[in-house]
């Protein structure tokens, strides 16, 4: 119930704000037309003004749409037949194929250290890719050094497959660390994040029978640790 309440408040803010801007832009134009403020403007000036308003409307509706898509993905239950054996090295490479160019342009060195015998685990493969994408991208955005580094490593421990994603970014203050998985909480600058990314990441990980933990130190960096039961253990538990 607490999560639903927080979500409701966040949705009201994140969706009503862009809708309010859209209404305000259109209403102001119509009122100005009614009051004759545009009588001396040329056709070209009016077309340009309308174009500017339409661009603002498109930008704000895209913002609202992005929020609803994220929430829709969160609410959609995972189907059992979506579960398959996940080869984490392959999924990491898929994600790096999407992010690799941006990382290079920002002078971020991405390294992987996943052993050849790393155990497989059962999960929704596309959802695991979404988790990796979000965490790696967040790590890249947190790096403000000339030489950035992100390390994705993996190892097996006590019947679990463990993946660690570490960056040498700005780190997260202690007072914010316990809040980063809360819906609509973000440490990013206004307009740079919705605060839904890590909240949804946590839900996805838990939906796939995993856990997620985070350690961080300001000025040093942040490490996310994902833990999933290996395939044999997962099958036994399901039985």
N, C-alpha and C positions, 0 to 999 in steps of 0.2 A: 504493500500500500504506500509505503514511503517513496519507493521508486516511481510508482504511478503518479503520485503527487508532484514529485520533482519534474517528471516528464511533462505533465500537464502545464506546469508553470513555464518550463522551457519552451514548449511548443507555442504557447501563447505569445511569448516574446519573439521567438525566432521566425514565426510565420506571420503574426499580426504586424510586426514592424515592416517587412517588405510590402505587405498588402496595404498598409497605411500610406506608404510612400507612393505606391501606384495610384491609389485613390486621390491622394493630395495633388499629384502632378496633373491628372486628368481633370479634376475639379477646378484647379486653378486656371487651366487653359479655357475651360468652358465659361467660367465666371468672367475672365478677361474678355472673351469673345462677346458675352452678353453686355458688358459694360463699355464696349467700344474701344478697348485699349489697343486693338490691332488694326484700327481703321486706316492708319497711315502706313501700315506695313505692306510691302510688295508681296506678290504671290511667292516669289523665291524665298523671302524671309519667313513666311508662314510655313512653307514646306520644310525649311530647315528647322524651325522651331518644333514642328510636329515630329520630325525625324529624331531630334534630341530627346523629346518626351518618350517616343517609342523605344529608343535605346535604353532609357532608364527603366521603363516598364519591363522590357525583356530581361534586363539584368536582375531586377528584383524578383520577377516571377521565377527565373532560373534558381535564384537563391532559395526561394520557398520550396521549389520542386526538389532541390538537392536534399533538403531536410526531410521531406516526406518519403523520398526514396530510401534514405538511411533508416528511417523508422520502420518502413515497410519490410526492409531486409531483416531488421531486428525482430519484428513480430512474426515473421514467417517461420513456422516450426520446421526443424530438420526431419527429413524422411529417412527411415531406416535403410531404404535401398540406395540412398546417397552415400552410405558408408563404404569406403574401399580402403585398400592398403595404400598408405601414404609413404612415398619415398622422398624424404625431406630434402635431399640434395637436388632432386629434380624440381621440386616446388620452389626452392630458393633461386635456382637458375631461371625459372620462368619469371619470377618477380624481378630479378636483376635485369632481365631482358627488357622490362618495362621502365625500370628506374635507372639503368646503367648510364645512359647518356647524360641525364640530369646530374648524376653523381660526379661524372667526369668533368662536366662544365663547371661544377662548384668545387673542383679540386678535392673531392672526397675519395679516399682509397677504401674500397670495399674488399674485404677478405673473407674467405670461408675456411673453416676447419672442421669438416664433418668426415669421420672415418668411413672407409668403404663398407665396414660391417655394421654401420649404424642401423639399429632395429627399425622395422616398419611398425606403424600403428594404424588403427582403424579410425577414419574420420571422413568428413566431407572435404574432398581435396580442394575444391574451389574456395571453400570457407577458410581453409588453412592458408591458401594463397592470399586471401584478403587480410588475414591476420598479419602475415609476414610483410605484406605491402605497406600496411598502416604503420607498423612499428619501425620498419626500415626508413620509410619516408619521414616519420616524425623525428627519428634520430638525425637524419640529414638536415632537417629544418632547424634542429637545435644546435648545429655546429656553426660556430662563428670564428673558428680558427683558420689560419692560412692552410694548415695541413690537417684536414679532417680524416677521421678513420672510423669505419664501422666493421666490426667482426661478428660474423655469424658462425657459431660453433655448436657442436652436438656431442653428446656422450650418453651411454646407457648406465643406469644405476637402479639396482633393486627392482627390476622388472618394469622400469619406466624409460621412455625416450625423452631426453631433456635437450631443449634447444635454447641457446643463449644468444641474445642480440645486444651487443655492447657498442656504445658510441663514446667519443671523447668530446661531446658537446658541452653546452653551458651548464648542464645538470638541472635538477629540480629542487627547490627549497624544501626543507623538511616539513614545513607547515602545509605545503601543497601536495606532498607525496601521497598522503592518505586520501586525497580527494580526486586524484587524476582519473579514477575509474567511475566517478560520479557523472551522471548525464548532464550535459551542457556546461561542465566545468572545463576550462581551458586556461593554460598559462600563456597562450599566444596573444599577440597584439589584437585589438579589436578589428574584426573583419577578416582575420587570418585563419580562424578555425571555429567550428561549431561546438566543440566540446562533446561531440558524439562518437568520435573515432575510437578512443580507448574504451569508452563505455560499451560500445558494440563489440569491440575486440574481446573484452572479458566475457560477454554473453556467448559469443561464438566458441571461445575456448572451452567454457564450462558445458556448452551444449554438446561438444565433442568429447566429453568425459575428461577434460584436461584442467589444469590449473595455471594461473599466471601470477607472477610476483615481480616486483620491481625494486631495484636498489639504485640510489643516486647520490651524488655529491656535487655540490655547486662548484663549478669551475673545473671539475674532473670528468664528469660524464654520467651516463645512465646505462644500466643493464636490465633488460627484461628477460625473465626465465620462464619458458613454457615447459610444461611437464605433461606427458600423455602416457597412459598404460600401453605397453607394447602389444602387438597384435595377439599373441598367444594369451597373454593375461586378460586382454579385453574380451576375447572370445569366451574364455572361461567364466568371466564375470557375467557376461550376457546370458550364458547357459544356466 
